[in-house]
Amino acid sequence: MNTTIWMALALVLVLEGLGPMFMPRFWRRLILSLAQLPDRLLHRFGGGLVVSGVVIYYMLSVQGR
């Protein structure tokens, strides 16, 4: 399981790096616009990402059995 976590982290880093690498101006504008959003909206967005990640992880772990 330890290797799986490191592989998942590596994949996240690769995906997160694609935006600034290929579209730096768009990425910068996106980050600046996100910084202007109210905290409550960012909380909901972050919560949605966490729930999505847990659901995907669960679906993949059940399918792998």
N, CA and C atoms as an extended XYZ file, in Angstrom:
195
Properties=species:S:1:pos:R:3:atomname:S:1:resname:S:1:resid:I:1 pbc="F F F"
N         0.808       -1.190        0.000 N   MET     1
C         0.000        0.000        0.000 CA  MET     1
C         0.857        1.263        0.000 C   MET     1
N         2.000        1.203        0.617 N   ASN     2
C         2.884        2.355        0.670 CA  ASN     2
C         3.277        2.799       -0.735 C   ASN     2
N         3.579        1.851       -1.612 N   THR     3
C         3.943        2.173       -2.987 CA  THR     3
C         2.762        2.813       -3.713 C   THR     3
N         1.574        2.358       -3.445 N   THR     4
C         0.387        2.911       -4.083 CA  THR     4
C         0.212        4.391       -3.734 C   THR     4
N         0.442        4.740       -2.494 N   ILE     5
C         0.315        6.134       -2.080 CA  ILE     5
C         1.350        6.998       -2.788 C   ILE     5
N         2.585        6.524       -2.874 N   TRP     6
C         3.629        7.292       -3.561 CA  TRP     6
C         3.343        7.421       -5.054 C   TRP     6
N         2.793        6.364       -5.654 N   MET     7
C         2.427        6.431       -7.073 CA  MET     7
C         1.295        7.430       -7.284 C   MET     7
N         0.320        7.443       -6.387 N   ALA     8
C        -0.788        8.395       -6.489 CA  ALA     8
C        -0.274        9.827       -6.336 C   ALA     8
N         0.625       10.053       -5.401 N   LEU     9
C         1.206       11.380       -5.218 CA  LEU     9
C         1.982       11.808       -6.456 C   LEU     9
N         2.728       10.886       -7.037 N   ALA    10
C         3.478       11.195       -8.252 CA  ALA    10
C         2.539       11.585       -9.388 C   ALA    10
N         1.436       10.879       -9.538 N   LEU    11
C         0.464       11.190      -10.581 CA  LEU    11
C        -0.172       12.560      -10.349 C   LEU    11
N        -0.486       12.882       -9.102 N   VAL    12
C        -1.046       14.199       -8.782 CA  VAL    12
C        -0.048       15.291       -9.159 C   VAL    12
N         1.221       15.104       -8.827 N   LEU    13
C         2.237       16.106       -9.156 CA  LEU    13
C         2.374       16.294      -10.663 C   LEU    13
N         2.335       15.207      -11.412 N   VAL    14
C         2.419       15.303      -12.869 CA  VAL    14
C         1.220       16.078      -13.405 C   VAL    14
N         0.014       15.724      -12.970 N   LEU    15
C        -1.184       16.399      -13.459 CA  LEU    15
C        -1.216       17.868      -13.047 C   LEU    15
N        -0.802       18.179      -11.823 N   GLU    16
C        -0.774       19.568      -11.365 CA  GLU    16
C         0.262       20.390      -12.121 C   GLU    16
N         1.324       19.766      -12.571 N   GLY    17
C         2.378       20.489      -13.284 CA  GLY    17
C         2.075       20.753      -14.743 C   GLY    17
N         1.087       20.061      -15.310 N   LEU    18
C         0.780       20.236      -16.725 CA  LEU    18
C         0.251       21.636      -17.028 C   LEU    18
N        -0.588       22.182      -16.165 N   GLY    19
C        -1.155       23.514      -16.388 CA  GLY    19
C        -0.099       24.598      -16.489 C   GLY    19
N         0.751       24.756      -15.459 N   PRO    20
C         1.772       25.801      -15.543 CA  PRO    20
C         2.797       25.547      -16.646 C   PRO    20
N         3.018       24.288      -16.985 N   MET    21
C         4.023       23.985      -18.003 CA  MET    21
C         3.530       24.348      -19.403 C   MET    21
N         2.273       24.011      -19.731 N   PHE    22
C         1.780       24.210      -21.093 CA  PHE    22
C         1.000       25.506      -21.288 C   PHE    22
N         0.361       26.005      -20.218 N   MET    23
C        -0.468       27.215      -20.348 CA  MET    23
C        -0.207       28.142      -19.158 C   MET    23
N         0.982       28.711      -19.044 N   PRO    24
C         1.310       29.491      -17.841 CA  PRO    24
C         0.442       30.736      -17.652 C   PRO    24
N         0.098       31.440      -18.729 N   ARG    25
C        -0.726       32.650      -18.578 CA  ARG    25
C        -2.131       32.300      -18.107 C   ARG    25
N        -2.734       31.291      -18.725 N   PHE    26
C        -4.075       30.859      -18.316 CA  PHE    26
C        -4.057       30.361      -16.880 C   PHE    26
N        -3.035       29.606      -16.516 N   TRP    27
C        -2.913       29.057      -15.170 CA  TRP    27
C        -2.807       30.179      -14.137 C   TRP    27
N        -2.021       31.203      -14.455 N   ARG    28
C        -1.858       32.334      -13.544 CA  ARG    28
C        -3.188       33.075      -13.362 C   ARG    28
N        -3.918       33.307      -14.458 N   ARG    29
C        -5.217       33.971      -14.360 CA  ARG    29
C        -6.204       33.135      -13.540 C   ARG    29
N        -6.152       31.829      -13.735 N   LEU    30
C        -7.039       30.938      -12.983 CA  LEU    30
C        -6.742       31.021      -11.489 C   LEU    30
N        -5.487       30.980      -11.122 N   ILE    31
C        -5.101       31.048       -9.707 CA  ILE    31
C        -5.499       32.402       -9.110 C   ILE    31
N        -5.284       33.484       -9.855 N   LEU    32
C        -5.671       34.807       -9.364 CA  LEU    32
C        -7.181       34.923       -9.186 C   LEU    32
N        -7.940       34.346      -10.096 N   SER    33
C        -9.394       34.403       -9.953 CA  SER    33
C        -9.869       33.524       -8.795 C   SER    33
N        -9.220       32.389       -8.566 N   LEU    34
C        -9.574       31.549       -7.421 CA  LEU    34
C        -9.282       32.267       -6.102 C   LEU    34
N        -8.215       33.050       -6.085 N   ALA    35
C        -7.849       33.772       -4.862 CA  ALA    35
C        -8.892       34.831       -4.507 C   ALA    35
N        -9.672       35.267       -5.467 N   GLN    36
C       -10.691       36.293       -5.222 CA  GLN    36
C       -12.019       35.714       -4.737 C   GLN    36
N       -12.184       34.413       -4.816 N   LEU    37
C       -13.443       33.783       -4.421 CA  LEU    37
C       -13.607       33.820       -2.899 C   LEU    37
N       -14.844       33.873       -2.433 N   PRO    38
C       -15.075       33.850       -0.975 CA  PRO    38
C       -14.674       32.504       -0.368 C   PRO    38
N       -14.293       32.544        0.890 N   ASP    39
C       -13.831       31.334        1.584 CA  ASP    39
C       -14.880       30.227        1.557 C   ASP    39
N       -16.139       30.588        1.736 N   ARG    40
C       -17.206       29.581        1.779 CA  ARG    40
C       -17.267       28.779        0.485 C   ARG    40
N       -17.101       29.451       -0.650 N   LEU    41
C       -17.125       28.770       -1.941 CA  LEU    41
C       -15.912       27.860       -2.099 C   LEU    41
N       -14.757       28.318       -1.633 N   LEU    42
C       -13.553       27.480       -1.698 CA  LEU    42
C       -13.690       26.247       -0.802 C   LEU    42
N       -14.340       26.406        0.347 N   HIS    43
C       -14.593       25.257        1.221 CA  HIS    43
C       -15.449       24.217        0.503 C   HIS    43
N       -16.493       24.679       -0.149 N   ARG    44
C       -17.378       23.750       -0.869 CA  ARG    44
C       -16.648       23.080       -2.029 C   ARG    44
N       -15.862       23.841       -2.751 N   PHE    45
C       -15.101       23.289       -3.868 CA  PHE    45
C       -14.115       22.228       -3.369 C   PHE    45
N       -13.391       22.544       -2.297 N   GLY    46
C       -12.456       21.584       -1.724 CA  GLY    46
C       -13.152       20.343       -1.207 C   GLY    46
N       -14.296       20.522       -0.565 N   GLY    47
C       -15.066       19.379       -0.079 CA  GLY    47
C       -15.541       18.496       -1.217 C   GLY    47
N       -15.963       19.124       -2.315 N   GLY    48
C       -16.378       18.356       -3.491 CA  GLY    48
C       -15.237       17.538       -4.072 C   GLY    48
N       -14.045       18.118       -4.084 N   LEU    49
C       -12.885       17.379       -4.582 CA  LEU    49
C       -12.548       16.193       -3.676 C   LEU    49
N       -12.633       16.402       -2.373 N   VAL    50
C       -12.348       15.313       -1.434 CA  VAL    50
C       -13.365       14.186       -1.602 C   VAL    50
N       -14.639       14.536       -1.665 N   VAL    51
C       -15.680       13.513       -1.832 CA  VAL    51
C       -15.485       12.770       -3.153 C   VAL    51
N       -15.193       13.489       -4.220 N   SER    52
C       -14.954       12.846       -5.519 CA  SER    52
C       -13.775       11.876       -5.442 C   SER    52
N       -12.714       12.310       -4.793 N   GLY    53
C       -11.547       11.445       -4.652 CA  GLY    53
C       -11.845       10.185       -3.857 C   GLY    53
N       -12.599       10.324       -2.782 N   VAL    54
C       -12.955        9.161       -1.963 CA  VAL    54
C       -13.834        8.199       -2.752 C   VAL    54
N       -14.791        8.732       -3.507 N   VAL    55
C       -15.674        7.878       -4.304 CA  VAL    55
C       -14.874        7.135       -5.378 C   VAL    55
N       -13.986        7.830       -6.065 N   ILE    56
C       -13.164        7.177       -7.100 CA  ILE    56
C       -12.268        6.108       -6.463 C   ILE    56
N       -11.652        6.433       -5.332 N   TYR    57
C       -10.806        5.453       -4.646 CA  TYR    57
C       -11.614        4.225       -4.254 C   TYR    57
N       -12.807        4.446       -3.702 N   TYR    58
C       -13.660        3.334       -3.282 CA  TYR    58
C       -14.040        2.470       -4.490 C   TYR    58
N       -14.447        3.110       -5.582 N   MET    59
C       -14.854        2.366       -6.780 CA  MET    59
C       -13.696        1.526       -7.322 C   MET    59
N       -12.514        2.092       -7.327 N   LEU    60
C       -11.361        1.345       -7.834 CA  LEU    60
C       -10.958        0.217       -6.894 C   LEU    60
N       -11.063        0.460       -5.579 N   SER    61
C       -10.671       -0.600       -4.639 CA  SER    61
C       -11.672       -1.747       -4.649 C   SER    61
N       -12.958       -1.456       -4.829 N   VAL    62
C       -13.959       -2.523       -4.899 CA  VAL    62
C       -13.811       -3.310       -6.194 C   VAL    62
N       -13.523       -2.612       -7.280 N   GLN    63
C       -13.371       -3.267       -8.585 CA  GLN    63
C       -12.135       -4.164       -8.603 C   GLN    63
N       -11.095       -3.795       -7.855 N   GLY    64
C        -9.855       -4.565       -7.863 CA  GLY    64
C        -9.894       -5.853       -7.077 C   GLY    64
N       -10.959       -6.093       -6.336 N   ARG    65
C       -11.034       -7.309       -5.492 CA  ARG    65
C       -11.370       -8.519       -6.265 C   ARG    65
